[in-house]
Amino acid sequence: MRKKIFGTKERPRLSVFRSNLNISAQVIDDEKGHTIVSASTLEKEAKKVLKRGSNIEAAKYIGKLIAERSLAANVKAVVLDRGPYRYNGRIKALAEAAREAGLQF
């Protein structure tokens, strides 16, 4: 998937990484080659709210958090980069929570 997806200034790439214990997301501008915003279940504020970082509840929290941070950075539209993961379970929950919080895909 990453070979086909390229984030621009107008529509940066929302890259999602999922492990067995955590989930993280980054909004990346590929033209400049830098991360605009990021969110992860490894952050202190996320650990206070979540019991585990590897469930759908955690994915929804990270999706909402990445959307809030993106909108604060004036990023309204993104391209979803799900990487090698299928669009179901935690990846789908993160994407839907980000959409509900105001990000456009």
C-alpha positions in Angstrom: 0.0 0.0 0.0 2.7 2.5 0.9 4.1 2.4 -2.7 0.9 3.8 -4.1 0.1 6.4 -1.4 1.9 9.7 -1.2 1.0 12.5 1.1 1.0 16.2 0.0 0.7 19.4 1.8 -3.0 19.6 1.0 -3.7 16.0 1.9 -1.0 14.4 4.1 -0.7 10.7 4.7 -2.3 9.2 7.9 0.0 6.3 8.6 -1.2 3.7 11.1 1.0 1.2 12.9 -0.5 -1.7 14.9 1.4 -4.1 17.1 0.2 -6.8 19.5 0.4 -4.4 22.4 -0.1 -0.9 21.0 -1.4 1.3 18.2 0.0 4.5 16.8 -0.8 7.0 14.0 1.1 9.8 12.3 0.1 12.5 9.9 3.1 12.8 7.4 3.8 15.4 4.7 5.8 13.3 2.2 6.9 16.3 0.1 8.9 17.8 3.0 9.5 14.4 4.7 8.4 15.3 8.2 5.7 14.3 10.7 3.0 17.0 11.3 1.3 15.3 14.3 1.3 11.9 16.0 -0.6 10.0 18.6 0.2 6.7 20.3 -1.1 4.5 23.2 2.5 4.7 24.6 1.9 8.4 25.6 1.4 9.2 29.2 -2.0 10.8 28.8 -3.2 7.7 26.8 -1.9 5.3 29.5 -3.9 7.2 32.1 -7.2 6.8 30.2 -6.7 3.3 28.7 -6.3 0.0 30.4 -4.8 -1.7 27.4 -3.3 -0.3 24.2 -4.3 -3.3 22.0 -8.1 -3.2 21.8 -10.7 -1.4 19.7 -11.4 1.1 22.5 -7.7 2.2 22.4 -7.9 2.5 18.6 -11.0 4.7 18.8 -9.2 6.9 21.4 -6.1 7.3 19.2 -8.3 8.0 16.1 -10.1 10.8 18.0 -6.8 12.2 19.4 -5.1 12.2 16.0 -8.1 14.0 14.5 -8.1 16.7 17.2 -4.4 17.3 16.8 -4.6 17.4 13.0 -7.4 19.9 13.1 -5.4 22.0 15.5 -2.5 21.9 13.0 -4.9 23.1 10.2 -5.0 19.6 8.5 -8.5 18.8 7.5 -8.1 16.1 4.8 -5.8 13.1 4.8 -5.0 10.0 2.9 -5.3 6.8 4.9 -2.2 4.6 4.8 -3.1 1.3 6.6 0.2 -0.3 5.7 0.1 -4.1 5.5 -3.0 -4.3 7.7 -6.5 -5.2 6.5 -9.2 -2.6 6.9 -11.0 -4.2 9.8 -10.8 -4.4 13.6 -8.6 -1.8 15.2 -7.6 -0.1 11.9 -11.3 0.4 11.0 -12.1 1.7 14.5 -9.3 4.2 14.3 -10.3 5.5 10.9 -14.0 5.8 11.8 -13.2 7.6 15.0 -11.0 10.1 13.1 -13.8 10.6 10.6 -16.3 11.2 13.3 -14.0 13.7 15.0 -13.8 15.8 11.7 -11.0 14.4 9.5 -11.9 13.9 5.9 -10.6 10.8 4.0 
